[in-house]
Structure formats: C-alpha cells, structure tokens
Amino acid sequence: MNLHKAKGLESPVVFLAIPYNTATHEPTYYIERTGQEPFGHFLVCRSSVYHKGKRLAQPKNWENYCQLEASYNEAEELRLLYVAATRTKNLLVISSLNHQSNKSNPWLPLLINIKEETKITVPEAGLPKAEVKGKESLLDGYQKIQKECGQWMKYLSKSSYDEKTPTDFKDEEKHRKIATVDIGGTAWGSAVHRIFDYLIKEDPDEQLLSLHAEEALEKQGISPTRKVELEELIQKFKKSDLYQHLKKAELKYSEVPFTINIAPDHPLYAELDSHDSRPVILSGTIDLVFKEADGWVVIDYKTDRPKNEKDYPKLAEVYQKQITIYSQVWQEISGEQVKQSSLYFV
C-alpha cells in the first residue's frame, strides 16, 4: 500500500520498505494553489519513452516557477514522511542499507540520531544447497519454476483488505421498480453538489452565486439554458428548513471526504456485507454535516426525481443504508453523537 492510500489508517506494526525507484526530476509544471481556483503553468517538451525530451516552450518566469514548485514538492515529501512515521500504533520498522545506495533511501531523515540498540541487522540469506538428483532437462526445470512462481504470485496477488464506498449499498432492485425522470444523470448531480458546496462555504451575494452557477454547468458540460432551473433549486434550498437550521449551526462542513479502516470487530462491519474476515477500507464523501446544540446532523443530497411524487418515500428506502453508513462514519470521525441523518431530495 502506498502512502497516499495509507492516510488516515493505522496498524499495530508498519514496515517502511525502500522503493525500487526514488529518482527525483525537475518539475515540468507549476500550480498556483492560493486562489479560489488552481492555475497552472506548463513546460512543453518533446515526448520521450524514458525521460523528458527536448524542451519546446516554457512559461515566462519559468525559473522562478520551477523553484517554487520544487519547494512545494520538498514540503510534500516532508508531509508524506510524517504520514509514514505516524501510521503505526506499536512498532515502526524502517528499512535501511549499509552501502552507498542508502543515500537515496527516502526514509533517511527518520534514521537520524537513531539509537544503536534499536537497530536490527538482517543477515544475508544464502541459497539452499540443491539436492543432486537425476539429470533434469531445461524444459522440466523451467516448468517447475513457472509452477512455483504461479503459486507464489497467486498468493501475493490476493488482497488483504476489501474496498467499499457507501454508494455500493444503494438498493438497485428497489430503484429499478420506481419510475424516475431523467434530469441529467451524474453530470447534473455534480453541478448541484458544486453550487451547494460553494453556497455553504462562501455565503456569496446573488451576483457571485449566479456566476458560479454558470461555471458549475460549464464544468459538467451542461447547456447554459438550464441555469434558470439550477437557480430555482438554489432558491428552494435557501428557503428550506434545512438551510435555516444550517445558518444557526455551531459548526458546518460541506463535501467531507473520508477513508477509514473497518476491522471485523468494528460495530459498522456488519453493515458492510463483507463475505470474509478481511478488514474493509471504506471511502466516500459526506455531502453535509452540521452541529446543533444537541448533536450532529448528517445530510445526503439526492437529485433523483420520481415521476409520481408519491414514490419519494420508496426512493428514500433505496438510499436508507447509505445515509445510515454516513451517520455511523461521522460518529466514528467526530467521536460525538449524530442526532439525525436525512436525505435531501433536490
């Protein structure tokens, strides 16, 4: 498992293995990350299989940009080093070499001032002496090795954990029985989520909100003629009881990503329909959580629209398990009680 996947996880014992290739290269782009939206400056190079080819064009002030991006990358390496060093609960085993190539060991900063008594020398493993038997043809030897490697690869390729998301638990069978209106699929849903997220985080004036609505539609490739429809949804949301509660909330978080390790003995494990005893890495994004005086409220937006309004309760049943999982996840993350979890049909 690489460091990016390990973020937010913890294990009793962690081994930091030395990667095969730790070469660093000069940046080929610089990203401005301080504004509302990121902005990029890119080198244009002739493509090459093994390395960056001949430079064809570069942005103005590229040398400064290159230094800034290199500094950012160095800081990111330090952040990843912190992630690596803090994933363990009881024991951290750091790989090291006793020859020149250890200079490229990415874990070297963790080994500075390490005490002698914490070092463990791993002896070189000698090859076992082969028993001399009858002559074996090259083909027989090849087939034997191929069989051994196949068994070895089969064992190693088996995942030691399962990966799931709350959206995996949508009740598809119930959903197929409900006649719904096609309002634009995931693209429309993404545009609605984007504009709601902006509204909650920034509380903009109507002019900025209108401009951002246009941008949300453009990013999803949706016709600008639907801007009026999107603005109507925004106004409906702003007049809802949910939004009034949200304005009075002690804390509020929109579009909250999460990744947590659910072990077999975890109370949530039974909800995840795992068919074996492997731990589950559960990842997803909670649309909205806010805290009131007597506890947290978890909200999941849905843009589904049934043809018959009487089918909304049936549609809610389709997503009931999802919102239950989001609620339990937030209790796990916050360590506090969730008093209510609801679906908000846009």
Stockholm file with secondary structure:
# STOCKHOLM 1.0

chainA/1-346         MNLHKAKGLESPVVFLAIPYNTATHEPTYYIERTGQEPFGHFLVCRSSVYHKGKRLAQPKNWENYCQLEASYNEAEELRLLYVAATRTKNLLVISSLNHQSNKSNPWLPLLINIKEETKITVPEAGLPKAEVKGKESLLDGYQKIQKECGQWMKYLSKSSYDEKTPTDFKDEEKHRKIATVDIGGTAWGSAVHRIFDYLIKEDPDEQLLSLHAEEALEKQGISPTRKVELEELIQKFKKSDLYQHLKKAELKYSEVPFTINIAPDHPLYAELDSHDSRPVILSGTIDLVFKEADGWVVIDYKTDRPKNEKDYPKLAEVYQKQITIYSQVWQEISGEQVKQSSLYFV
#=GR chainA/1-346 SS CCHHHHTTCCEEEEEECCCSCCCCCCCSEEEECSSSSCEEEECEECCCSSSCCCEEECCTTHHHHHHHHHHHHHHHHHHHHHHHHTSEEEEEEECCCSSGGGGGCTTGGGGTTCCGGGCCCCCCCCCCCCCCCSCCCHHHHHHHHHHHHHHHHHHHTSCSSEEECGGGGCCHHHHHTSCBCCSCHHHHHHHHHHHHHHHHHHCCCHHHHHHHHHHHHHHTTCCGGGHHHHHHHHHHHHHSHHHHHHHTCSEEEEEEEEEEEECTTSTTGGGGTCSSSCCEEEEEEEEEEEEETTEEEEEEEECCCBSSGGGHHHHHHHTHHHHHHHHHHHHHHHSSCEEEEEEEEC
#=GC SS_cons         CCHHHHTTCCEEEEEECCCSCCCCCCCSEEEECSSSSCEEEECEECCCSSSCCCEEECCTTHHHHHHHHHHHHHHHHHHHHHHHHTSEEEEEEECCCSSGGGGGCTTGGGGTTCCGGGCCCCCCCCCCCCCCCSCCCHHHHHHHHHHHHHHHHHHHTSCSSEEECGGGGCCHHHHHTSCBCCSCHHHHHHHHHHHHHHHHHHCCCHHHHHHHHHHHHHHTTCCGGGHHHHHHHHHHHHHSHHHHHHHTCSEEEEEEEEEEEECTTSTTGGGGTCSSSCCEEEEEEEEEEEEETTEEEEEEEECCCBSSGGGHHHHHHHTHHHHHHHHHHHHHHHSSCEEEEEEEEC
//
